[in-house]
Amino acid sequence: MHTFLEFEKPIAELEGKIEELRHLTNAGDINIADEVGKLQAKVDKLLRQTYAKLTPAQKVQVARHPNRPHGLDYIKALVEDFTPLAGDRHFAEDEAIIGGLGRFRGRSVVVIAQEKGHDTETRVRHNFGMAKPEGYRKAQRLMFLAERFRLPVVTLVDTAGAFPGVDAEERGQAEAIAKSIETCLRIGVPLVAAVIGEGGSGGAIALAAADRVLMLEHAIYSVISPEGCASILWRNPNNASDAATALRVTSQDLKELGVIDSVILEPIGGAHRDPADIAKALGDAIEEALSELDGLDAATLKAARRAKFLAMGQKGLS
């Protein structure tokens, strides 16, 4: 069953009428097929109009949509013979980050994805995509494994942020994130990151300090959640809409700022309305990015990656 967001109420009403018509067994003189067609045309038009002018706060809602595809969905759609590798070899396995080996469109890759889960059971199992230190240390282990075997790395970023619990802090959450960012910058193999939903704070950049950073059209990427920012600056989480605008969390803003490299257009109405279509679009973008990096040696990759992130700071100062 489709879940509608607050700003989608007019669309929900029209789609409700379509469902009612489809369940009619005796409609008298009404041609059900014609009426459904007319209403569907109105839905499509309203979807296009609505999604063409989403505010930053509305994009935050779309990025968090409960039906939006997550990391494992894209792995299933794009990676053949995926073999998950578990554990950080220090403390434990962390299912907020899924990683392993597989074949992406004919090439062997290491895939690392943050996974939120789709229902209560899987959300609890994956800790809502919020990794603990062992998750980031597992990611480091897999990135070094990829370097050892000369395999490109693909990361799928989707987290509200790293887990902020006491146990995570006791095991060195900040150090684990910093080391993960360092590992992204150090490895001598191609690294392509895609922000597929929420890119929240250090928990996201820990997997996104990449040669190419892709971002889905209605994903978000920011140093803090809008609610967290509003609580700090306005002392009121109700100012989250203002914070979303001020933070410039949208893919369009981040492309303009040079924080990301490209925006992947989503189906009308968001990725959740056509998971197969967005999986293909994401796959095409990843394939193109990997092709651009083919043949580059380790020294060239690391130098270009370093220059890329240093240039962001320079742009901010200019």
N, C-alpha and C positions, 0 to 999 in steps of 0.2 A: 504494500500500500504506500502511495506517495505521500510524503510529508511536505506540507506547504509552510513557507516562512510568512512572517507577519505581513510583509509588503506584497505577498503573492495572493492575498485574499480575493481580489477580483478574478484572478486566474482560477483559483480554487472553486469559486462559485460557478464559473462557466464549465469547468471540467466535471463538476458535480451534476450539472444539467445534462451533460453528454452521457454520463453513466446512467442517469435516470432514463433517458431515452432508449439506451441500449437494452435496458431491462424491461421495456414495455412490450407486452405481448399483443395488446390490442390498442392501436393508436387512432382508430377511426379513419378520418380522411388525411391524417398527417403522414407524409412520406418520411419515415424515420431516417433513412439513409441521407436524404437531402438536408434534413434538419441537423443531423450530426455533422455533416460536411460543413455547413454554414457556421455552426458553433466552433468546430475545430479550426476553421480559418480565423475566427475571431481570437481564439486562444493563441494561435501562432503569431498573429499580429501583436497581441498584447504582450506576449513573451518577448518578442523582438524589441518593442518599445520600452518595456520595463528594464530589460537587461542591457539596453544600450545606454542607460543613464543611471546606473547604480551608484549610490553614494558610497564612500569608503566604509561607513558603518554597515551598509547592506552587503557589501562584499565580504565583510567579516562573517556575517551570517551565512552566506553561501559557502565560504571556505570551511565552515563548521557544520555544514548540512549533514544530518545523520545518515543520509543515503549516499553521500559522496564516496566514490571509490577510494580505497586506501592502498597502502603499500603492497600488501599481499594480493590484492585484486590485480594490480599492474604486473606483479611478478607472474601470476598465473596466466595473464593474457600475453605477456611478452617474452618470458624466459622459459626455454625448454630444458628439460632434464635438471631442474633446479634441485640442488642438494644443500640443505641448510647445514650450517656448521655452528655448534653451540658452545657457549662458555667463554670466559675471558682468561682462563688458566691461572686465575688469582683467587677468585672468590665464588662466583656463581654464574648461572645462566640468567640473562635478562631478556624476556620476551617482548619488551617494548621496542627492541631493535632486532630485526630479522636479517640474517646475512648468510651468504653462501655462494656456491659456484653454480654456473649454468651457462646455457648457450643463448645468446641474443642475436637473432637474425644471422646465424652462421658463425658468429665469433664467440669464443669463450670469454666470460667476464666474471668478475666478482660483484655481486649485488648486495647492497646494504640499505635496508628500508626501515623507517619508523612506522610502526603499526598501531593504530588506535583501537581496532576492533569494531564490530558492527552491532553487537547486542550486549546485554548485561554480562553474560558469561565471558565473552571474548574481550570486552573492554576491561574487565577486572584482570583477566589473564595477562593482557598486554599493558596493564597499568595506564590505560588511556593514552598510550604513546609517549609517556613521560619516563625516560630512561634514568636509571641509577648509574653510579660509576662503572659497575661491571658491564653495562650496555656499551658505554663509550670505550671501555678497554677492549671489549670484544670487537668493536668496529676498528680499533687500531690494529688488533691482531690480524684481522682480515685484510686490511689495507697493506700491511707488511707482507702477508702471504701473497697478495696480488703482485706486489713488486718483485718478490722472489721468483715468481713464475712468469713475469712479464705479461700480466693480464690487465686490461683496463678495468677501472672501477666505476660503477654506476651507483649513485645514492639517490634515494627517494625520501624527501624531507617532509614530515607531517607531524608536528608536535606543538602543543601549547607551550612547551618549555621542558627543561630537565626537571626530574622529580625533586621537590624542595624539602623532603622529609629529613628528620634528624639523622636517621640511619644512613641516608645517602651522604649527608654532610660529614658524618663521622668517618666514612670510607673515602673521603677526598673527592667530592663531586666537582669542585672548581678545578682541581688539578687534572682530573680525568677529562674534562671538557677542553681545558687548555692544551693538553697533550694530544687530544683528538684533532684539534685545529692544526697543531704543529705537524701532526702526521699527514694530514691532508696536503700541507704545503711542502712536505719533505719527500714524499714518495715520487719515484722517477717513472711512473706510468700514467697514462691519461686518466683523468678524473672528471666525470661529468655528473653534476648534481641537478636534480629537478625538484622544485618546491611544488608539491601537488595539492597541499591543503593549507595548513597553518605552518608558517616558519617562525617559531617563537624563540627569541632570545638566543643565548649561547647554546641552548639545547639543539637549535637548528643549525647554526653556523659550524658546530662541531663536525657536521657532515657535509657542509656546503662551501668550504674554502677550496673551490674547484677551478679547473681550467675553463670550464664552461658552466654557467649557472643558468638553468632554464626555469621558467615559472609558468604555471597554468594561469590563464586569463583572470580567473576569479579567486586565485589563491592570495594569501597575504604573507608578508615577511617583515618582521619588525624586531626591535631590540627589547620590547616589552609588550604585553597585551594591552589593548586599549583600556580595559577595566583597571589593570594595574597602574597604568599611566594616570588615569583619571583620579584614582585613589591618592596618588602621590601629589599631583599638581593642583587638583581641585578639592582634594579631601572628600570627594564624592564620586562613587562609581557610576552615578547616573550621567556623568559627563563623558562616558565612554565614546559616544558619537563624535564629540569635539576632539577627543584624543585620537580617534582613528583618522580623522582628517589631518590633524597636526603631525602625526607620526609618518604620514605618507606611506601607508602600508600596502598600497595596491601595486600590481604588476606594472601598470602604466607609469606610475610615479617612479618606481625603482628602475625601470628601463631608462627613463629620462635622466635619472641621477647616475646611471652607470653602475649600479649595484648588481644588476643581473644582465645577462647577455641577450636573452630573447624571450618573447612572450608566446605561449602556445594557445591559440584560440580554442575556446570550449564550445560545445554544442549550444544552440540557443536554449536558454533556461538552465545552463550549468552542466557540469560534468556528470552529475547524478542522473540526468535525463537520457543520456546515451553513453553508457560506460564503454561499449565497444568502439564507438567513434573516437572518444577521447584517448582510449588506450592506443589506437592506431596513430593518432596525431602525436602523442607523446613518444611512441616508438620511432616515428619518422624523425622527430627532432633529436632524439638521443643518437640515432644512427648517423644523422648529418654531423652532429657534434663530434662523435667518435671518428668519423671519416676525416674531418678537418685536422685531427690530432695524430692520425696514422703516420708512422714513419719518423716522428720526432724523437730524438734521443732524450735520455733522462736529464742531462744538463740543460738542454733547451726548454724542456717542459717546466723544470723547476724555476729557471730564470724568468720565463714568461709569466708563470703563476705569481711569483714574487712581485714582478713589475705591475701586474694587473691589480693586486690589492693595495700596493703602495700608491698607485695612481688614483685610487678612490679617495684616499686621504688628501692628496694634493688638490684634487678637484674640489673637495669641500672647503679648502683654504683659499682657493682662487676667487 
